Amino acid sequence: MKVGIARVYDEVGKDPDRRVLVDRLWPRGLARSDAPFEKWAKDVAPSSQLRTWYGHVEARFAEFARRYRHELTVPPAREALEELRVQAATADTVLLTATKTLKRSHAAVLKNVLSGD
């Protein structure tokens, strides 16, 4: 199956129940009743400390990705990652984030982990 990434604010695709929010914090300006997804996997998001350290500084992305991959190996992230693996193995899945720069986001790293890269 295919794993994609998108901004949570983007237009909803064909199947919103296959969309998963992977941010630790709820997206600003989005009412819970209007959420364009069925699942919120906040335990798979980077820790607040790691997210704050990274601060979307491009030069830190490689180190951020390494640290984040490590965080995904310990509970509760490990269990949340396994749930996503099961979903991604049975259906196309879109990982949602509020981050503006998708290619240097935790969602991009998570997509690579789920894809086996």
C-alpha positions in Angstrom: 0.0 0.0 0.0 1.0 3.6 -0.4 1.8 6.1 2.4 1.6 9.8 1.6 1.9 13.1 3.6 -0.2 16.2 3.5 -1.0 19.3 5.4 -4.0 18.9 7.7 -5.4 22.2 6.2 -5.3 20.8 2.6 -8.5 19.8 0.9 -9.8 16.4 2.0 -9.0 13.6 -0.4 -11.3 10.8 -1.4 -11.2 8.8 1.8 -10.8 10.8 5.0 -10.9 7.7 7.2 -7.5 6.7 5.9 -6.0 10.1 7.0 -4.2 10.2 10.3 -3.0 13.3 12.2 0.5 12.6 13.4 1.2 15.9 15.3 1.4 16.0 19.1 -0.5 19.3 19.2 -4.0 19.9 17.8 -3.8 22.1 14.7 -4.5 25.8 15.3 -7.8 27.1 13.9 -9.2 23.6 13.3 -12.4 22.7 15.2 -12.5 19.1 16.3 -15.9 18.8 14.7 -14.4 19.8 11.4 -11.4 17.4 11.6 -10.7 15.9 8.1 -9.4 12.7 9.6 -10.7 9.8 11.8 -7.5 9.1 13.8 -5.1 11.2 15.8 -1.9 9.3 16.5 -0.2 11.9 18.8 2.1 9.2 20.4 3.9 8.8 17.1 4.9 12.5 17.0 8.3 13.7 18.1 8.7 14.6 21.7 8.1 18.3 22.6 11.8 18.6 23.5 12.9 17.3 20.1 10.4 19.4 18.2 11.4 22.5 20.1 15.1 21.8 19.5 14.6 21.3 15.8 12.5 24.4 15.3 12.4 23.7 11.6 16.0 24.9 11.2 17.0 23.3 7.9 20.6 22.6 9.0 19.3 20.5 11.9 17.0 18.2 9.8 19.4 15.3 9.4 20.1 15.2 13.2 16.4 15.7 13.9 15.5 12.7 11.7 18.1 10.5 13.4 16.8 11.5 16.9 13.2 11.1 15.8 13.9 7.6 14.4 15.4 6.7 17.7 12.3 8.0 19.6 10.1 5.8 17.4 11.9 2.7 18.9 10.7 3.3 22.5 7.2 3.2 24.0 4.7 4.7 23.5 5.9 5.7 20.0 6.8 2.2 19.1 3.2 0.9 19.7 1.7 3.9 17.8 4.1 3.2 14.9 3.0 -0.5 14.8 -0.6 0.6 14.6 0.2 2.8 11.7 2.2 0.0 10.0 -0.9 -2.3 10.3 -3.1 0.4 8.7 -0.6 1.2 6.0 -0.3 -2.5 5.2 -4.0 -2.8 4.5 -4.9 0.6 2.9 -3.4 3.7 1.4 -2.7 6.1 4.3 -2.1 9.8 4.4 -0.1 11.2 7.3 -1.3 14.7 8.2 0.6 17.5 9.9 0.2 21.2 10.4 3.8 21.8 9.4 4.3 24.1 6.4 7.4 22.5 5.0 6.4 18.9 4.4 9.7 17.6 3.0 11.6 18.6 6.2 9.0 17.5 8.6 8.5 14.6 11.0 5.8 13.3 8.7 8.3 12.9 5.9 10.6 10.9 8.3 7.7 8.8 9.4 6.6 8.1 5.9 10.1 6.9 5.1 10.1 4.7 8.2 6.7 3.2 7.2 8.0 2.7 3.7 11.1 0.8 4.9 13.6 3.5 3.9 
